[in-house]
């Protein structure tokens, strides 16, 4: 296990130890799935299309949250979607010809939230994240190594809406073949507003530094509508577009978030 893997495992272990001593903890478990469609040329003359079926689980215990997610991918076209379709001087390798299908990489994270700071609606979230190479690198479905990130989010959330700003740093592993991958910054912004008693609307933007020197930086902006169908089920429609050649031209998706009644009473 390398140094960063050891540190991430230590963070998770300390988190569980902290939770072990918590009595009367508020526990919430939810599951997420859906489907996304994206299309883009990524700076080339050929379009790459991706149909993604994500599946994830989220466990919240008081102010701690643990997440794990992956996706089943159906990819048609040459872009390296494992690197968000990065293009530029550092590119030039055609990852695939035709189509590939299979499981993508797996993302896990642990988060600690500090809520109602000073008695207000303000909050701070600090998270440690890891990307595990469950996708097949030779078929262009995964990055083939372990990546890590530390991210801080600052915002406010109340009955009248919310907004946030996030910033983080990624620590990237190295592939067996291909160009040198470089650590780098990432950032995001977003806001949401209520739309009646069951719905909310929001917008977001994300940017990060390219993984390879000379490549374009991936950046996207989008909006969503979320509707609470019942106490246990929420559906969210999302649409976004790329702000650089390293991102898809457009993405559209639907998400279902389910809280099992037997586990969240």
Beta strands, then each sheet from edge to edge (+ up, - down):
strand 1: 27-40
strand 2: 48-61
strand 3: 64-76
strand 4: 99-103
strand 5: 106-114
strand 6: 122-132
strand 7: 147-158
strand 8: 161-171
strand 9: 184-194
strand 10: 199-208
strand 11: 219-228
strand 12: 233-242
strand 13: 250-258
sheet 1: 4+ 3- 2+ 1- 13+ 12- 11+ 10- 9+ 8- 7+ 6- 5+
end
